[in-house]
Amino acid sequence: MRFDIITLFPDFFTSPLNSGLLGKALARNIAEVHLTNPRDFTTDKHHRVDDEPYGGGVGMLMKPEPIFAAVESVPVLPRREVLLMTPQGETMRQPMFQQFAANYDQLVIICGHYEGVDDRVLHLVTREVSLGDFVLTCGEIPALALLNGVIRLLPGTVGKEASLKAESFEAGLLDYPQYTRPPVFRGWSVPEVLLSGNHQAIAQWRREQQMQRTRDRRPDLYEKWLAERQDVDG
């Protein structure tokens, strides 16, 4: 899968793309990431990528010409989305990552800066995406989160792909509590059922813990999960 990042700060991605599972996935050609700087497509001597907004206001906006030129410079694969990282976009969720990983050959990701981008850039964009209901200094941070979330779902990235199906959000519930050695640490013991060797009892305990944890921590997810179960059960 190909990722094209349109960014004023390519160096932001240097360390993350060479570390951990992301670095391994890129080294094994499971995914490829290309960084394109809109500043390279400016035509004035100062290489300006921003300007004052018409009508007045605080801050600067990213100009449309360098962004259009940058996006139009990258190859076009058959199944692609052009994403704009913006607080006004659709909030990232696990189903979004699953959709991208399963159905697309290419994601072009535009990282905004300053007070945002000239609204005409939306003519390039097929989907606006947000990390959450807050404002960050740059679009590179949510872009990196999206990269991580999608690439880890691509076949071959995670060693045990079964683990992807047993984690938070995959079944509509949060993950269950997990423990490792030692069996007792500072007076806190691992639940006896996990030491029992009874796989059926362990599976039941984990399911109950998922439901309880989701109900306590994310009642919104729990209500959605209940509603979906009712629809399936008729």
Buried (B, 14 or more C-beta within 10 A) or exposed (E): BBBBBBBBBBEBBEEBBEEEBBEBBBEEEBBEBBBBBBBEBBEEEEEEBBEEBEEEEEEBBBBBBBBBBBBEEBEEBEEBBBBBBBBEBEEBEBEBBBBBBEEBEBBBBBBBBBBBBBEEBBEBBEEBBBBEEEEBEBBBEBBBBBBBBBBBBBEEBBEEEEEEEEEBBBBBBBBBBEEEEEEEEEEEEBEEBBEEEEEEEBEEBBEEBBBBBBBEEBEEBBEEBBEEEEEEEE
